[in-house]
Amino acid sequence: MPCFANLQLNMGARTDAALEKLLYVIAAYMDAQGLMPCGRESAERTVRLGREGDGPWAVFDDCADRLDIHALDGLGRCLTGKLRISAVGVMGEGDGRMLRLYVDGRLWDTYLQASSAYPRNAGGKQGDPPALPRSGGVCGRTRAIRWKPVLRPGHTVRELSEAFCAPPAPGDGGLSRLRELLWLGASAEYGFASVGEDGSPFFPGMVTMYFCTANRVRQRLFDRLFNPASRAAANMGALIRPARCRMWKA
């Protein structure tokens, strides 16, 4: 299975302004990174976002999709910090899964799920089931309490603790059990490359944002040849005319 990454945002009840807020915060974040909005043909970084019915908002970044942890953390911290929400960042490669919990602009916890991460019983044979971590350890109740902001209503911290401690089911390299407990949608198992611009197969109204480097000027050949000369002439005339004349456009 190819690598993938996404952000699952827990924004609570649906609001008409939710999409506008997300677009504004993402654009501001990209501006701070030295990127500006552009057309598809000039894009160096692309972000897609949408919502599955009444589920979480999902954000797909083509940079994070290449397992760029800094890109995922940057968006996760910025969105949760500016909007005062919680979010889960998901990264996957092969059978391995990594969940990153962001709350109010901070990275609270990281959970790794991989079959090789669970040691076998002491003295056990190759086919024996793995030895589970103690409930009070890093995968126990202490860790589950940290994830309470993204716990679905109707489920308990104890259930989440047991899910963290349990090894993945045979043949299941995904997050099926955790999706039942945490605020994760079906799109949590997919990345930017798996979601089309029209939002298929999850979102009927997905929005795509394109960004390019702000200090790189992209113009047509005609503009590159003639616009600089006209601008230089206008600037020279502005220097010659006194300020009083410039003010009244005399």
SEBAKE-872229 format. One record per atom (N, C-alpha, C): residue in one letter; x, y, z. Coordinates in pm, whole numbers, padded with zeros to 5 digits, always signed. Example, Ala and Ser with C-alpha at 12.3 -4.5 7.8 and 13.67 -1.06 7.14 Angstrom:
! residues 2
a+01319-00569+00780/a+01230-00450+00780/a+01320-00330+00780/s+01285-00225+00708/s+01367-00106+00714/s+01290+00003+00787/
This chain:
! residues 250
m+00085-00120+00000/m+00000+00000+00000/m+00088+00124+00000/p+00062+00225-00082/p+00145+00345-00086/p+00132+00425+00042/c+00230+00511+00068/c+00225+00595+00187/c+00118+00702+00171/f+00067+00750+00283/f-00039+00851+00279/f-00037+00929+00410/a-00105+01043+00410/a-00119+01125+00531/a-00242+01213+00517/n-00303+01248+00629/n-00417+01339+00630/n-00439+01391+00770/l-00523+01494+00779/l-00563+01551+00908/l-00713+01535+00923/q-00756+01487+01038/q-00898+01473+01071/q-00932+01575+01180/l-01013+01675+01145/l-01042+01787+01234/l-01175+01768+01305/n-01174+01779+01436/n-01296+01769+01516/n-01346+01911+01543/m-01438+01958+01457/m-01490+02094+01471/m-01629+02097+01530/g-01675+01985+01585/g-01805+01983+01650/g-01918+01992+01550/a-02025+02062+01589/a-02143+02074+01506/a-02112+02150+01378/r-02186+02117+01273/r-02166+02185+01144/r-02206+02332+01156/t-02121+02418+01102/t-02150+02561+01095/t-02127+02609+00954/d-02203+02711+00915/d-02189+02764+00779/d-02053+02829+00758/a-01992+02877+00866/a-01865+02948+00853/a-01745+02856+00867/a-01765+02728+00888/a-01653+02637+00911/a-01558+02634+00792/l-01611+02623+00672/l-01526+02616+00554/l-01449+02746+00536/e-01517+02859+00554/e-01450+02988+00539/e-01336+03004+00639/k-01358+02958+00762/k-01253+02966+00863/k-01133+02881+00824/l-01159+02760+00776/l-01050+02671+00735/l-00971+02731+00620/l-01040+02784+00521/l-00971+02843+00406/l-00884+02960+00449/y-00937+03043+00538/y-00863+03160+00583/y-00736+03120+00659/v-00750+03024+00753/v-00636+02983+00834/v-00530+02914+00749/i-00572+02829+00656/i-00475+02761+00570/i-00401+02862+00482/a-00474+02959+00426/a-00410+03060+00342/a-00310+03143+00423/a-00347+03178+00547/a-00256+03254+00633/a-00133+03172+00669/y-00152+03044+00694/y-00038+02957+00726/y+00057+02947+00608/m+00003+02928+00488/m+00088+02918+00370/m+00160+03049+00343/d+00095+03161+00371/d+00159+03291+00353/d+00280+03303+00446/a+00266+03253+00570/a+00379+03255+00663/a+00492+03163+00618/q+00460+03063+00536/q+00562+02974+00483/q+00624+03027+00354/g+00584+03146+00311/g+00637+03204+00188/g+00567+03158+00063/l+00442+03112+00077/l+00364+03063-00036/l+00242+03152-00058/m+00200+03164-00181/m+00085+03246-00217/m-00010+03166-00303/p-00140+03201-00302/p-00235+03130-00389/p-00199+03147-00536/c-00228+03045-00615/c-00197+03049-00757/c-00291+02955-00831/g-00271+02942-00961/g-00348+02849-01041/g-00289+02710-01036/r-00366+02617-01088/r-00323+02477-01082/r-00193+02453-01157/e-00175+02521-01271/e-00057+02495-01353/e+00071+02544-01287/s+00061+02636-01189/s+00180+02690-01123/s+00200+02635-00983/a+00116+02544-00939/a+00117+02500-00800/a+00243+02423-00764/e+00297+02455-00648/e+00408+02380-00589/e+00362+02302-00466/r+00249+02343-00412/r+00190+02273-00297/r+00039+02283-00308/t-00029+02172-00287/t-00174+02167-00304/t-00239+02108-00179/v-00348+02171-00137/v-00422+02125-00019/v-00568+02104-00059/r-00625+01993-00017/r-00765+01964-00041/r-00835+01941+00092/l-00958+01991+00104/l-01032+01972+00228/l-01180+01953+00199/g-01244+01874+00284/g-01386+01846+00270/g-01437+01779+00396/r-01567+01751+00395/r-01630+01688+00513/r-01719+01573+00469/e-01709+01463+00544/e-01792+01346+00517/e-01922+01357+00595/g-02025+01410+00534/g-02154+01421+00602/g-02141+01501+00730/d-02173+01437+00843/d-02162+01501+00975/d-02035+01458+01047/g-01943+01398+00975/g-01819+01353+01036/g-01715+01463+01045/p-01590+01426+01065/p-01484+01526+01078/p-01449+01590+00944/w-01394+01708+00949/w-01334+01769+00832/w-01200+01701+00806/a-01170+01676+00681/a-01043+01612+00644/a-00962+01706+00556/v-00833+01715+00585/v-00741+01800+00509/v-00631+01710+00452/f-00609+01723+00321/f-00508+01645+00252/f-00404+01739+00192/d-00279+01719+00227/d-00169+01803+00181/d-00073+01716+00101/d-00041+01757-00022/d+00046+01673-00104/d+00187+01662-00047/c+00231+01762+00031/c+00363+01752+00095/c+00360+01650+00208/a+00258+01656+00293/a+00246+01558+00401/a+00226+01418+00347/d+00165+01408+00228/d+00140+01277+00168/d+00270+01203+00136/r+00379+01277+00125/r+00510+01216+00101/r+00581+01186+00233/l+00502+01171+00340/l+00550+01141+00474/l+00641+01251+00527/d+00606+01377+00496/d+00676+01491+00551/d+00611+01526+00685/i+00674+01482+00794/i+00615+01500+00926/i+00607+01647+00964/h+00700+01729+00914/h+00698+01871+00945/h+00578+01940+00879/a+00543+01898+00757/a+00426+01954+00690/a+00298+01917+00764/l+00287+01793+00809/l+00168+01749+00882/l+00158+01822+01016/d+00270+01830+01089/d+00268+01897+01218/d+00238+02047+01203/g+00293+02108+01099/g+00270+02251+01080/g+00123+02283+01061/l+00057+02209+00973/l-00086+02232+00952/l-00168+02194+01075/g-00132+02083+01138/g-00206+02039+01256/g-00200+02139+01369/r-00081+02189+01397/r-00067+02287+01505/r-00137+02418+01471/c-00121+02463+01347/c-00180+02591+01308/c-00333+02585+01313/l-00393+02484+01253/l-00538+02475+01247/l-00599+02461+01386/t-00542+02375+01469/t-00598+02355+01603/t-00572+02476+01693/g-00460+02545+01670/g-00430+02662+01751/g-00518+02781+01717/k-00535+02810+01589/k-00616+02925+01548/k-00764+02902+01570/l-00811+02779+01550/l-00954+02750+01560/l-00994+02695+01697/r-00895+02669+01783/r-00920+02615+01917/r-00999+02485+01911/i-00947+02391+01835/i-01011+02262+01818/i-00908+02152+01842/s-00949+02029+01824/s-00858+01915+01830/s-00857+01845+01695/a-00750+01773+01667/a-00736+01705+01538/a-00644+01585+01553/v-00661+01491+01463/v-00575+01372+01458/v-00507+01370+01322/g-00374+01366+01323/g-00298+01348+01201/g-00268+01201+01181/v-00292+01151+01061/v-00273+01009+01032/v-00166+00996+00924/m-00069+00910+00949/m+00031+00874+00849/m+00037+00723+00839/g+00048+00673+00716/g+00054+00529+00697/g+00151+00489+00589/e+00215+00377+00609/e+00303+00320+00508/e+00304+00170+00527/g+00258+00096+00426/g+00246-00048+00441/g+00144-00081+00548/d+00182-00166+00645/d+00093-00201+00756/d+00109-00108+00875/g+00204-00018+00871/g+00229+00071+00983/g+00139+00193+00981/r+00096+00237+01098/r+00014+00356+01112/r+00069+00441+01226/m+00066+00572+01207/m+00104+00665+01312/m-00005+00769+01327/l-00051+00790+01450/l-00150+00891+01481/l-00085+01001+01564/r-00110+01126+01526/r-00058+01241+01599/r-00178+01321+01650/l-00181+01348+01778/l-00291+01422+01840/l-00251+01568+01860/y-00331+01659+01803/y-00308+01802+01818/y-00427+01863+01892/v-00397+01943+01992/v-00502+02012+02069/v-00457+02155+02095/d-00538+02251+02051/d-00512+02394+02077/d-00370+02435+02037/g-00325+02387+01922/g-00196+02430+01871/g-00077+02354+01922/r-00099+02248+01998/r+00012+02170+02054/r+00001+02024+02013/l+00116+01959+02001/l+00120+01815+01977/l+00115+01746+02113/w+00006+01674+02138/w-00016+01613+02269/w+00040+01471+02278/d+00029+01395+02171/d+00071+01255+02181/d+00090+01197+02042/t+00167+01088+02038/t+00188+01012+01914/t+00166+00865+01943/y+00086+00802+01861/y+00058+00659+01877/y+00104+00586+01752/l+00183+00481+01771/l+00233+00400+01660/l+00164+00265+01660/q+00116+00224+01546/q+00054+00093+01531/q+00128+00016+01423/a+00193-00091+01463/a+00264-00177+01369/a+00275-00315+01429/s+00262-00418+01347/s+00266-00555+01399/s+00401-00587+01461/s+00508-00525+01409/s+00641-00554+01462/s+00668-00484+01594/a+00577-00394+01634/a+00599-00317+01757/a+00559-00395+01881/y+00497-00512+01866/y+00451-00587+01980/y+00542-00708+02002/p+00612-00716+02115/p+00704-00827+02141/p+00628-00956+02168/r+00692-01070+02138/r+00632-01200+02165/r+00644-01233+02313/n+00565-01328+02356/n+00574-01374+02494/n+00713-01430+02520/a+00759-01413+02643/a+00891-01465+02677/a+00894-01616+02658/g+00989-01662+02579/g+01002-01804+02553/g+00900-01857+02455/g+00819-01770+02397/g+00718-01815+02304/g+00776-01852+02169/k+00701-01924+02093/k+00744-01965+01960/k+00697-01863+01857/q+00735-01889+01732/q+00706-01794+01626/q+00557-01770+01610/g+00474-01872+01626/g+00331-01857+01602/g+00251-01813+01723/d+00316-01794+01837/d+00245-01755+01958/d+00195-01611+01947/p+00085-01580+02012/p+00036-01440+02010/p+00133-01349+02084/p+00136-01223+02050/p+00230-01131+02113/p+00191-01100+02256/a+00290-01061+02335/a+00265-01019+02472/a+00218-00875+02471/l+00104-00848+02535/l+00048-00713+02534/l+00115-00628+02640/p+00130-00499+02615/p+00184-00409+02716/p+00093-00403+02838/r+00151-00369+02953/r+00071-00357+03076/r-00025-00239+03063/s-00140-00251+03128/s-00241-00147+03115/s-00194-00013+03169/g-00098-00013+03262/g-00049+00113+03315/g+00067+00169+03237/g+00107+00103+03131/g+00222+00146+03053/g+00185+00253+02953/v+00275+00267+02855/v+00258+00375+02758/v+00134+00356+02672/c+00084+00233+02658/c-00035+00209+02577/c-00160+00195+02663/g-00151+00222+02793/g-00264+00199+02880/g-00351+00320+02902/r-00413+00325+03021/r-00512+00427+03049/r-00452+00568+03048/t-00326+00577+03091/t-00261+00708+03093/t-00258+00769+02954/r-00226+00690+02855/r-00224+00741+02717/r-00366+00768+02669/a-00459+00680+02699/a-00596+00696+02649/a-00659+00826+02699/i-00626+00868+02821/i-00684+00993+02874/i-00640+01112+02790/r-00520+01108+02736/r-00473+01219+02652/r-00559+01235+02528/w-00616+01126+02480/w-00693+01129+02356/w-00842+01154+02379/k-00878+01187+02501/k-01019+01210+02532/k-01081+01321+02448/p-01009+01429+02409/p-01071+01534+02326/p-01123+01485+02192/v-01071+01372+02141/v-01117+01321+02012/v-01190+01187+02027/l-01233+01157+02149/l-01308+01034+02173/l-01454+01055+02132/r-01509+00959+02058/r-01648+00971+02014/r-01744+00959+02132/p-01856+01031+02129/p-01956+01018+02236/p-02007+00874+02244/g-02031+00829+02367/g-02081+00694+02387/g-01972+00591+02412/h-01846+00633+02401/h-01735+00542+02427/h-01654+00592+02545/t-01583+00500+02609/t-01511+00532+02732/t-01361+00527+02710/v-01291+00588+02806/v-01145+00585+02803/v-01094+00442+02818/r-01166+00361+02893/r-01126+00221+02911/r-01127+00146+02778/e-01230+00167+02697/e-01236+00104+02566/e-01118+00146+02479/l-01087+00274+02484/l-00975+00323+02404/l-00844+00267+02454/s-00830+00254+02587/s-00709+00196+02644/s-00690+00053+02597/e-00796-00025+02594/e-00787-00163+02548/e-00753-00170+02399/a-00807-00076+02322/a-00776-00074+02178/a-00630-00038+02154/f-00575+00054+02234/f-00434+00089+02220/f-00343-00028+02256/c-00385-00106+02355/c-00303-00218+02400/c-00311-00339+02308/a-00423-00356+02239/a-00444-00474+02157/a-00362-00466+02028/p-00307-00580+01983/p-00235-00580+01855/p-00334-00573+01739/p-00291-00531+01622/p-00381-00528+01507/p-00436-00667+01476/a-00560-00674+01433/a-00620-00802+01395/a-00547-00859+01275/p-00537-00993+01264/p-00469-01054+01150/p-00529-01009+01018/g-00442-00964+00929/g-00487-00918+00799/g-00544-00779+00796/d-00549-00712+00913/d-00602-00576+00919/d-00488-00480+00949/g-00439-00414+00845/g-00332-00318+00864/g-00383-00178+00884/g-00515-00163+00904/g-00574-00031+00913/g-00611+00009+01054/l-00707+00100+01064/l-00747+00158+01191/l-00894+00133+01219/s-00944+00016+01181/s-01087-00010+01190/s-01140+00005+01332/r-01069-00049+01431/r-01116-00040+01570/r-01105+00103+01622/l-00996+00170+01594/l-00978+00306+01642/l-01074+00403+01576/r-01115+00374+01454/r-01212+00459+01387/r-01348+00455+01457/e-01379+00345+01523/e-01504+00336+01597/e-01500+00420+01724/l-01380+00439+01779/l-01366+00507+01908/l-01327+00653+01894/l-01244+00684+01797/l-01193+00820+01782/l-01267+00894+01671/w-01253+01024+01671/w-01318+01110+01573/w-01244+01100+01441/l-01256+00985+01375/l-01190+00959+01248/l-01294+00916+01145/g-01283+00968+01024/g-01373+00930+00918/g-01314+00819+00832/a-01392+00774+00734/a-01343+00671+00642/a-01222+00720+00562/s-01211+00850+00543/s-01099+00905+00466/s-00968+00900+00543/a-00970+00861+00671/a-00847+00854+00750/a-00750+00752+00694/e-00800+00658+00613/e-00714+00555+00555/e-00664+00592+00416/y-00680+00718+00378/y-00642+00759+00243/y-00561+00888+00249/g-00494+00918+00139/g-00413+01038+00132/g-00450+01125+00014/f-00367+01225-00010/f-00393+01322-00115/f-00409+01256-00251/a-00323+01160-00280/a-00325+01096-00412/a-00449+01012-00435/s-00520+00975-00328/s-00637+00889-00341/s-00768+00965-00351/v-00763+01096-00333/v-00884+01178-00334/v-00881+01269-00456/g-00982+01257-00541/g-00987+01338-00662/g-01025+01482-00633/e-01006+01569-00732/e-01039+01710-00715/e-01188+01732-00695/d-01270+01638-00742/d-01414+01651-00722/d-01459+01596-00587/g-01362+01548-00508/g-01395+01497-00375/g-01422+01348-00370/s-01426+01282-00483/s-01451+01138-00483/s-01334+01067-00415/p-01361+00959-00342/p-01492+00894-00323/p-01562+00933-00193/f-01519+01042-00126/f-01573+01071+00006/f-01654+01200+00013/f-01610+01303-00057/f-01664+01437-00035/f-01733+01488-00161/p-01860+01524-00151/p-01930+01577-00269/p-01888+01719-00305/g-01836+01794-00208/g-01801+01933-00237/g-01663+01968-00187/m-01561+01899-00233/m-01425+01924-00186/m-01371+02054-00245/v-01290+02125-00166/v-01226+02248-00209/v-01076+02222-00224/t-01018+02267-00334/t-00875+02251-00360/t-00808+02387-00362/m-00697+02398-00290/m-00621+02522-00283/m-00481+02499-00339/y-00437+02589-00428/y-00306+02578-00492/y-00216+02691-00442/f-00089+02659-00418/f+00006+02758-00369/f+00139+02744-00442/c+00205+02858-00459/c+00339+02860-00519/c+00425+02956-00438/t+00555+02954-00464/t+00647+03040-00392/t+00616+03186-00422/a+00608+03267-00317/a+00564+03405-00333/a+00664+03492-00409/n+00794+03464-00400/n+00894+03549-00464/n+00926+03506-00606/r+00849+03412-00658/r+00871+03367-00795/r+00761+03425-00883/v+00798+03514-00977/v+00701+03581-01063/v+00678+03497-01186/r+00552+03462-01210/r+00517+03384-01327/r+00435+03472-01420/q+00489+03508-01534/q+00420+03593-01628/q+00435+03535-01768/r+00347+03581-01854/r+00358+03543-01994/r+00477+03615-02057/l+00522+03565-02171/l+00639+03623-02236/l+00617+03770-02266/f+00498+03808-02312/f+00469+03947-02345/f+00485+04035-02221/d+00433+03988-02107/d+00442+04066-01984/d+00587+04081-01940/r+00665+03975-01953/r+00804+03982-01909/r+00883+04079-01995/l+00847+04094-02123/l+00923+04180-02213/l+00886+04327-02199/f+00758+04357-02181/f+00714+04495-02191/f+00674+04558-02057/n+00621+04481-01964/n+00577+04541-01839/n+00688+04605-01758/p+00806+04541-01744/p+00912+04607-01667/p+00949+04743-01721/a+00952+04759-01855/a+00988+04888-01913/a+00884+04994-01882/s+00758+04959-01893/s+00652+05056-01864/s+00651+05094-01717/r+00677+04995-01627/r+00681+05027-01485/r+00799+05117-01453/a+00915+05093-01516/a+01033+05176-01491/a+01008+05320-01536/a+00942+05338-01651/a+00913+05472-01700/a+00817+05544-01606/a+00717+05473-01557/a+00622+05535-01465/a+00689+05576-01335/n+00778+05489-01284/n+00848+05523-01160/n+00939+05643-01178/m+01005+05652-01294/m+01093+05765-01320/m+01013+05894-01326/g+00896+05892-01389/g+00812+06011-01395/g+00764+06052-01257/a+00737+05954-01171/a+00692+05985-01036/a+00803+06054-00957/l+00928+06018-00985/l+01039+06082-00915/l+01059+06226-00960/i+01033+06253-01089/i+01054+06387-01142/i+00948+06483-01094/r+00820+06439-01094/r+00711+06528-01055/r+00714+06554-00905/p+00686+06674-00861/p+00684+06702-00717/p+00570+06630-00647/a+00583+06617-00516/a+00483+06543-00439/a+00346+06607-00449/r+00338+06742-00452/r+00208+06810-00458/r+00134+06773-00586/c+00209+06765-00697/c+00145+06729-00824/c+00101+06585-00825/r+00182+06499-00763/r+00145+06356-00759/r+00018+06336-00677/m+00006+06413-00570/m-00111+06397-00483/m-00240+06429-00557/w-00238+06537-00638/w-00358+06578-00709/w-00361+06526-00853/k-00268+06436-00886/k-00261+06375-01017/k-00253+06481-01126/a-00177+06588-01103/a-00163+06695-01200/a-00057+06661-01304/
